[in-house]
């Protein structure tokens, strides 16, 4: 079979499963007896194995198969989850990840068969078999807790009894319940129809149809059954409803009340002729008997439910519910919780995005035409433009939303990484994450993983002190690392914080002098911020020892350049002895933004609206000078002024004594007043790259094309603060 | 150099150049990298850029930087003329416009008529030249645009 066309889907899904496994195995280590977790792991491993097998990746299949065996034993309670086991499982996941990476790059899994890992995995199985021999004894003696095989036995005691309960429960339910159609409440309309049919020589049957458990297209099979039945009779009532069956909202069986002149056997044979039908049973509907039976069934259903309820596992719950009245089954089925998704090639989205950009530009030029020809433009024309404006805005928003993904996909691997680091560095630490659902543009999310990983490693290695030092300082033994993400205006902020040592400014100075980056004289006059900025220079590491975790001097400078390439920025705040916080600020969207158009020295510029708090008119004599800098005093804040005319090298067109037009911009908790000559208004603009032939200017973050075809530059207010 | 090598009738190899004028001197720019030639249009100044970058223009919805070839080659800035053109070049997928005083025609020069230059050309920096081509008894300086734009040749 040519499977190459499925390769992409395979890789995507395999990655999803691996991520899921990583998370769930972390959970498993915390709570080794959570059945939901174990089932989830089992499912993911099983799907992965199946996929690998279908695609012909033998090594991957073998490894997952052996892992699945372990999970299976855990699920059955034959093996207890141990830290060593989790270690091995994680190694297996790494190996699988490697296979997937190989496949992604070369369409081949590579020939590493990971024999050592497979052996390690099988060792757990071998150990479990020894346990397994003892386990049945413990159940037989019904003294689960008291068995000498400790943990394994205790779990063992739980699971089989639950299983037994369910098995007991089911046959009981089945003896009445195989004919589930008897539970159908027949309404008066149907009763009338049955009575009428009887007059015409038609017999009413109740039929229950069971579809094989392995069947994938239940709705399609059910449809075929219905069609077979409709050929020789008429279905007057169906439970679940026909609509629900079409939507696949039913378990593996459904029941109908059916009118036909054919004998029952012929009908049942016709149904069983449909493939993947396990069984079909039926009988003549006897109206009076049906109602009595219904009552009895309910009672017995409840009885079995209670009986098996003592074995408190999800499996037994499900079964008892299945044996219960139909209404319950319906509740369980409901609408699927997970939204249906379509995978779209990012290039297609990009082209869609470009089209939206074109649309916005064309809308902008319409607007500018309308405003220049005030005399000729009619009211209707303006209305249409407003309509076009609202359409383009919502179109833009929805296209942007398609590109937005939660950062979850990146951060889920971090708890695992911190766990590994904790072992490797022999430091106790815990990672606390918030805001995993914060959304960012897909391209940003793809790139942000590495910088975050660097920062977390940095916190774990350099930030957190050793256990002894922590004890001396009266800090809790377990170090804390926080990863918080949240949206702030047009930005998304991600903070990596630790409660460790903080940055030792003097040590950094000493190191910088030693490396010849600064002179001792320079060091004297440097501010703390300047010193910390040294850390972001290439090949600068203060770690006294180079470990393989961090300290090779390729860290913070890479972080900084990566984040700046995403039009973001990174800041550090630190307090010696108390901890360090790295704050990453990223733009929410990269393509289209709301801006304020201003005029400076006769030139038009756009400033992102997200960073602007208020717009003030300030008389010239209110401008004070503090330490050689112009400031204004506004509502209790001293705000430094930034004169754009000076920054951009132009002459102001305004009279020197005219009031200043000041945009108050905010970044984090700092404010700045940006002085412009004139304001044009608010405008939605499409950011265009200026190409690499123009050197990067700190102040200018891009360009845009205005409605009249003119190019205006976009100013980065953040860079001025 | 991406020259459009084609065997001529007599088996000679040749390349085609756009013949442009700056001040009184004629230059050739390999046609292989010329994307488009447009009239001078409104240029938006970019503060903080190199002195020879005149700014950016809107080229059918794309923002393209424009530089003065005169300034880059160490010549004096000329007055704006009606004959001024912006030649849009595409190099490694990036576009840039260069302003010249006049664009005359596309010329074909056999490779054997191109001579390497080692001495200083009249005004332009010799490092920017591929060589000097002979054309109907006149000389035309062939520009190495990779050098002029400071792009590493691949």
Boltz contact constraints between the chains, C-beta under 6 A:
constraints:
  - contact:
      token1: [A, 648]
      token2: [B, 47]
      max_distance: 6.0
  - contact:
      token1: [A, 649]
      token2: [B, 47]
      max_distance: 6.0
  - contact:
      token1: [A, 688]
      token2: [B, 63]
      max_distance: 6.0
  - contact:
      token1: [A, 690]
      token2: [B, 56]
      max_distance: 6.0
  - contact:
      token1: [A, 690]
      token2: [B, 63]
      max_distance: 6.0
  - contact:
      token1: [A, 691]
      token2: [B, 65]
      max_distance: 6.0
  - contact:
      token1: [A, 691]
      token2: [B, 94]
      max_distance: 6.0
  - contact:
      token1: [A, 692]
      token2: [B, 94]
      max_distance: 6.0
  - contact:
      token1: [A, 693]
      token2: [B, 65]
      max_distance: 6.0
  - contact:
      token1: [A, 693]
      token2: [B, 96]
      max_distance: 6.0
  - contact:
      token1: [A, 694]
      token2: [B, 46]
      max_distance: 6.0
  - contact:
      token1: [A, 694]
      token2: [B, 49]
      max_distance: 6.0
  - contact:
      token1: [A, 694]
      token2: [B, 53]
      max_distance: 6.0
  - contact:
      token1: [A, 694]
      token2: [B, 65]
      max_distance: 6.0
  - contact:
      token1: [A, 695]
      token2: [B, 49]
      max_distance: 6.0
  - contact:
      token1: [A, 697]
      token2: [B, 48]
      max_distance: 6.0
  - contact:
      token1: [A, 703]
      token2: [B, 56]
      max_distance: 6.0
  - contact:
      token1: [A, 703]
      token2: [B, 63]
      max_distance: 6.0
  - contact:
      token1: [A, 705]
      token2: [B, 58]
      max_distance: 6.0
  - contact:
      token1: [A, 709]
      token2: [B, 58]
      max_distance: 6.0
  - contact:
      token1: [A, 711]
      token2: [B, 44]
      max_distance: 6.0
  - contact:
      token1: [A, 711]
      token2: [B, 56]
      max_distance: 6.0
  - contact:
      token1: [A, 711]
      token2: [B, 58]
      max_distance: 6.0
  - contact:
      token1: [A, 711]
      token2: [B, 63]
      max_distance: 6.0
